[in-house]
Amino acid sequence: MAEQTKVLVTGGGSVGTIAALNLQSGDLAEVTLVMRSNYQVVKDNGFSIDSCDHGKLVRWRPSNSEPNVLISVIIIISLTKEYTVLNAIPTIHSNEEGYDYVVITTKNVPTENGHQVSQIAPSITPGRTIIVLIQNGLNIERPYLERFPDNIVLSGVSMIGSEEIEPGVIKHSFTDQLTVGPFHNPNLNRQEEITAAKHLVKMYSAAGKAGKASCLYDEAVGWNRWKKLVYNASMNPICALTGLDAGQVRFAGDAVSKLVRDTMTEIDAAAKASGYKLPADIVEFMATVDRVEDHFVPSMLQDVRKGNKTEFEYLLGEPLREGQRLGVPMPVLSTLYALCQAMQWRIGNEQTN
């Protein structure tokens, strides 16, 4: 077996778990997974995963020992005891080798302890560790480029249908499609950034030899982020505010269905003003991309149902501010943003009482 790349994945939820599973399955990465609320469940019993890409797995955890062994066509039982799951970000000291990549899949929500960039700092070796943001939204890289001016920062845009339906139980219903490319750091060599991105693609795609994942190099980072925002800045807040899943929204009357398309149209206009021309049919495609019968639950609605704060600032706030800066009228998005601010306040108030 080739020497494995040391990877730390932060966030053992629906996206992070599948990312860790893909990296582990390719046998090119030694994966450590950091989680919070579900840590004890996973430490004791592992994950139960029902995946459209990997089948049904029980008691799965990433490990740095022998690979898991397939016992039947649908059940995997781990034979190793050297599991690498943690409940806190590890601190890398100056005399330690550290991680080659730190992959961040947690929700981009400010906390009382500050921005995530401060929370993951102990695991970053300056000038060495490659930071990967598999997160939604616009301008998410800015705090990392400011804090770590000598580190490569990569963008990961994930198109996946995955939900943690209870602690340690993952339902993965829509195949994992990840695109990876560099957020350009003017302090660094562009070719080194590209090489780092392509190595991550290689590790992630290694699981795809058995049809388990799709991971492609993405030169057009900004274009793809705006493209995904057409969906995320509309369907996510509308579902979160109404309590309807992506299938139910289609049947909730013209007021809701028109709201979705109007918001998508505003994001499309902001993308164009930012220099990114999206496909002519992008609004209709994104408005109907989810099959009604799947009752897909967007991530913000998942958070609201769990009583968690949402990442609306990077999904709505940043594209709204970018569009307004460029003179794009965005009345619908402005209204959704104000409503999400109120919703976030309510959730925060309920969490403290």
N, C-alpha and C positions, 0 to 999 in steps of 0.2 A: 504494500500500500504506500502511495506517495505521502510525503510529509504533509500533515494537516495544518491548515491555517486556523489560528486561534480566534474564535468569534464569540463575542458577548452579545446576547440579544436581550434587550430590556423591554419588558412587557409580555407577560404570559397570558394574554387574552386571546381573542379569536384570531387576530392577524399575526401576532407574535409567535403563537404556538405553531401555526402552520408554517411560518417562516423558519422557525427552529427545526421543525420536522423535515422540511425540504433540504436545508443545509446539512442536517445530520444524515439524511438518506443518501446524499450524494457521496458520502465517505471522503470528501475533500476538506471538511471543516470539523474542528473540535469545538463543540457548541456548549456554552454555558448560558442558562436562561434565568433571568431575574424576574420575579413576580412579587405581588404584594398580597392582595386579599385572598387569593386561592393557593397561597404557598403551602400551608399545612396539609391541605387536601392532596395536592400533587406530591408533596414530599412523602406522604404516607401511602398513597394509592396510585399515583401517576395520573396521567390524563386518560379519559375515555374519549376517543375521537371517531366520529362518523364522517369520513371524508370522501368526496366525489373523486379525488385524485389518488388517495392512498388506501381506501377501503376502511374497514373497522379495526381500530386499534384499542387495546386495553392495557392499562398500567404502563403507558408510554412515558418516558422521560428522556431528555437528551443525556448522553453519557460520553465519557472520554475513555471508555474501555472497548470491549468487543462490541460489534454492531448487534442490534436486536436481531432475533431469529424468527423467521416466518414459520409459524406452526401450522396454520391452515390458510386458506385463500383469503380469509377475512379477519383473522385474529393474530395479533403480534404479542408475544410474551417476551419480556426482556430477561436475558440471562446474566446481565452484568449488575454489579452492586455499586459501581463507581458513577453514580448519578451526579450531574452537575446542575442542580437547581438551587437558587439562592433567594433570600427574601430582602436583600439590600444590595445596593451598588458596591462592588468590591473596590478597595483602595489599592492602587498599584504604587509600590514604593520605587525609589530611584534605582535600587539594585535588582529589581525584578524585570522579567522579560515583558510582561504585559500582553495586551490583546492587539492583534493585527487589525481587527475590525470591531467597532461597537455599533450594533444595529439597533436603532431606536424605533419601537413600534407602539409606544404608549400614546394615549390621547394627548393632544397639544393643549393642555388646560393649565393656566397659571394656578399655583398653589400657594398656601401660606408660607411655604419654604422657598418661594421664588421660582424662577423659570427653570425648566428642565435642564438647561445648559449647566446650571450650577450643581444640580443633583448628579449628573453623570460625570462631572469633572474629575472625581477621584479615580475613575477607570481609564482616563485618557492619558496616554504618554505623549507629551508635546512633540510635534514634528514627526511622529511615527504612526499613531493610531489613526485609522481611516474611519470617519464618522459617516454612518448611513442613516438617512432620515426616511423611513418608510412610514410617512405620515401625510395626511391630507392638508391642502391649503396652499396659500400663496405667501411668499417671503419668509418661509419657515427657517431658511438657512441663515438669515442675517445674524441672529444672536450667536450662532456657532462660529461663523467666520470672524466675528468680532472677538469672541473669547479665545478662539484657537486659530490665530492667523497663520500658523505654520502647519496646519493639518488639512488633509484633503477631506472635503465634505461632499457626499454623494446624495443624489435624489433617488428615491424609490417610489414609483407610482404604482400602486397595487389595485388591480381590478379583481376583486374577490368577494364571494358571498360566504361569510363565515360569522358564526355567533356562538358565544359562550352561554349556553342556555341555563347552566347552573355551575357553581365553582368546579373547575376541572373537567367539565363536559363540553366538548366542542362539536358543533354541527356545521360542517363545511359543505355547502350545497352548490357553489358556483366555482368552477376551476380557477386555480391560482394563476394569474397573469401579471407578472411584474416587469416593469421597465426600469432600467438603472442608467444613470448618467451623472456627470459631474456638475455641481454648482461651481462655476469657475471662481477660483480664488486668485486674484491678481498677483499675490505674493508667490505663487507656485507655478511650476512648469506644467503647461497644458497637457503634454503627452503623458506625464506621470499620473495626472488625474484620470485620463482616459484608460491607462493601463490598470489602475486600481479598480475602476468601474468594470472593466471587462473581466478582471479576475473574480469579482463578486458574481458576475453573470455566469462564469464558468462553474463556480462552486454551486450556485443555486440550480443551474441547468443540469448538473450531473444527476439529480434525482429524476429529471425529465426523460432519461433514457428508457424508463419504464412507463412513460406517459404520465408522470406524476406532477409536473410543473412546467410552466412556460416562463422563461426569463430572457429578456432581450436587452441589448445595449441601446441606449436612448440618447442620441445627440441633441434632440429637440426637447430639452427639459422644460423650458418655459411653455412651449406649445402644448405639451402633454398635460402640464399642470392646469393651464387654462381650460383645456378640453374637459378634464375631469371636473373642474369647478362648475361647468354648465350643469352637471348633475348635482354635485355636492352642495352648491350654494342655493339650490332651489329645493330639490326633493328632501334633503336632510332637514332643513328648518321647518318646511311645511309639514312633514310627517311628525316631527318632534312637537310642533305647536298644536297640531290637530289630534294627535294620538293615532292616526291612521297609518297603516303600512303602505308600501309602494303599490300594492295591488288595489287596496281599498280606495286610495286617492283617485284612481281612474274612474270610480263609480260614485264619487261623492258630489257630483253635480258640476255644472259649468264654472261656478265660482272658484272651486279648487283646481280643476283641470286647467282653466285659463290662467290662474295664478302661477301654476308651474311653468307654463310656456312663456308668460310675460317675464318671469324672473330669469328664465334661461335666455331669453332674447336680450335682456340687459347685460348679462354676463358675456354673451357673444359679442355685443357691441364694445364692452370694456376690453375684451381680449383683442379685438381688431384695433382699437385705439392704442393698445400697448404694443402693437406690431405683430400680433399673432392672428393670422386669418384661418379660422376654423372651417370645416366642411360646410357647404351650403345647407345640408340637411341635418346639422348637428342638433338643433332644437327638437325636431320630430324624432330623431333617433334616440336621444337621451330621455325624452318624455315617455317613450314606449319600450325602453330597453329591458325593463323588468317584466317577466311573465306574470300576468295577473294571478295565476293559480299558485305561484310560489310564495305569495304574501311576504316578499322580502322586507326585512326590517332594517332601514338605514341606521348608520351608527349613532346618530344623534338621538333617534327614537329609542335605540337600545339603552343609551345612557339615561335618558329621562325615565324610562320604565324601571331602571335600577336605582333611581334617586341620585344619580351622579350628575355633576356639572358637564357641560358640553364644550366642544372645541369651536364654538361659533365665531370667535375672533378671527381665526385664520381661514375659516370657510366663508364667512360673510364680511367681517370687518375689513380685512385686508383687500379683497377685490373691490369692495365698496369704496374704500379710500383711494384706491388706485384709479378706479373709474372716475370718481369725482375730481381727482387731481387733473385728469385729462379732459375734463369737461363733458363727460358722458352723463346724460340724465338717467338716474337710477331710483325712481320713486318707489317701486315695489320692493327692491332690495333694501332700501332705507327703512321702510316700514317693518319688514321682516327682522332687520337688525335690531330695531328698537324693541320689538316684541321679544326677541331672544335675550336681550339685556334684562328685561323684566323677568323672563322665565329663569334666567341664571340667578338673579337675585333671590327669587322664591326658593329655588333648590338650595342655594347656600344658606338661606335662613332656616330652612327645614333641617339641614344637616347640623346646625348649631343648637337647635332647640330639641 
